C-alpha cells in the first residue's frame, strides 16, 4: 500500500476533486453514525484497490470550508469511533486536523481492513462510487471470501527462508507420521 502523508497542500488538492470511492466530505460535525458508516465503508474496500479512504469534516460538497473550528476534545471523540464497539472488527484509522483561514478540516483517514466484512452497528457498509450503501448479500460474500484469503493458519504459511537442511526427517518419520497416519497405511505404503 502506497504511503500517503497528508499535508495542508495535499488536503487542498484533495478538496478540489470530486467525491469518490476514496473521498467523502461533510459539513456535519456531530453525525457520528454517518462517520461510522463511512469509516466502515472505507475499511471494507469492496473494489479491493488497497488505498486509504478520507472523510473530510467541515467541508461542503463543492470543497469549500464551512468555517468549523475543532478542539482537542472533539478530536478525541472522533478517535473513539475506533474502539467504541460500534465498528467491528476495529478499523485502522487516524484523525488529523488542518487549520485554514476559512476554518478547520478534520480528516479521518481509514486503511482497508485485511479482515472484512467490517460492520457498523451490525450492517456492512461499502462505497459505491461517491456514496455509501449497505452491502448486498453477494457483496458481503465477496468480502467474506477476501477475509478467508487473508487469514491463514500458521501451518499453511510458507517458511520462505527454510532449506532442506532445516527439515528434521527423523522427527517427521518417527513421531509425526505415527500419530497422523494409521500404521496399516504406512506398512502398505513402503
N, C-alpha and C positions, 0 to 999 in steps of 0.2 A: 504494500500500500504506500503510495507516494505521501511523504510527509509534507503537510501544508502548514506553514507558520502564518498565523493571522497577524497582520499589521493594519494600521489605520488605512494605508493606501490600498491594501488588498480588500479590506471591508468596503471602501468606497467603490472600488471596481465591481465587487460582487453585488452591491446595491443597485448599480446601474443596469444589471442584467435582469431578465425576466425571472419570475419564479419557475422552478423546475423540479425534477426529482430530487435535487440536492439543496434547493434553497426555498425556504418559507419565510415570509415576512408577516408581522402582525403589529398593530398599534396597541393591542391589548397587553396589559402587563399584569393582569390578575387572573387570567383564564388558565389555571393550572391543568384543567382537564385537556384543553386544547394543546398545551405544551407537552403533556404526557403522551397524547396521541401522536404528535409529530415526532417526538423522540423515539417512540415505539416504531413508527413507520420507517424512520431513518435506520434504526437498528436492524430491521428486517431486510432491507436492501433486496427486495424481490428481483430486480433486474440483474443482481449479482455483479454490479460494476465495481464493487470494492472501494468506493470512495466515501468520504465523510459527508454527512449532511449538516446544514447550517440553518438554525432557526434564529432570525433576527427579530428582536423585540424592541419596539419603539420606532418602527419603520412602517410607513404607508405602503400600499401595494405598488405605487409608482416609484418607490425607492427613496422618497423624501423622508426626512426625520420628523417625528411627531412632537419633539420638544420634551420627551420623557427624561426625567432625571432619576437615576438609580443610586441606591446607597448600599453599604456593605450588608445590612440586614436583608435586603431584597435579594442580593446575590446568593447569600447563604440559603434563603428559602428556595431558590431555584436549584441549588445544589442538592437539596433534599429530594428532588424528583428521582434521583438515582437510587436512593435507599429507603424510600418510604413504604415500599412493598406493593405499590400500585403497578409498577412495571417489572415484569418477571420473564426471563431471568434479568438480573440487573443490567442496565445499559452501561456502555462505555461512553462516557460523556464528560465534557468540561464546560465551564461557564466563564466567559470573558466579558469585559466591558471596555468600550471605546468611547472617549469623550470628544464630542464635536461642539462647535459653537451653537449649532441648531438643536442640540440635545445629545443624550447618550444612546448608544446602540449596545444592547446586551446580546451576546451571541452564545447560544447553546450549540456546541459542536458535538456531533454524535458519530461514533465509529460503528460500522456494520458489525453485528454480533456473529461470532462463529457458531453460536448455538440457537438459531431461530427454530420455531417461531417465538418472537418476543410478544408478550401480550400486555396491554394496558387495561386494567380492571376486567380481565378475562377475555378481552377482544383483541384479535390480531389485526393491527393497523399496518397498511402499506402505502407507498406512494404510487399514484397513477398519474404520471406526468407532474404537473404543478399542484396537484391536490392530494389529499389523503383520503383513504377509504378503508372500510373493513374488508379484510381478505375473504375471498370466496373459498369454498371447500377445496377446489383444485389449487388455488394459490397457496393455501395453508399446507396442502400436501407437498407442494414443491419445497416450501420452507422446511418442513419436517424431514424430507429426504436430504436436504442440504445439511441439516443438523447431524443426521446419521453419518453422512460422508465426512464431516469434520470431527466426529468423535469416534476414536478407535481405541480399543483396549491396548494396553502396553504390550501384550504378547503378539499382536499382529503388526506392530510398527517395525519397520526395518531397522536393523542396527547397522547404520551406514559405514561406520569405521571398523567393523569386525572383519577378521580374516579367518581362514580355515584353521589357523593355529589357535584361535580363541574357542573352538568347539571342543568340549570335553566328551569325546566319543564313549569312553568307558562309563561315565556318569549317565549318559543318554541310554546306552545299551543295557547296563546292569541295574539301573534304578528306574528311570522313567518308563522305558518300554514295558517292563514287568507290571507296572501299575496301569498303564494306558491301554495295553493290548492283551487280550486273553492269551494264555500260554499255548493253547491249541493252534491259534492263528500264527503265533510265532514259529512253532515247530513246522507247520505246513509251508511257511514262507522261506525256509532255509534251503 
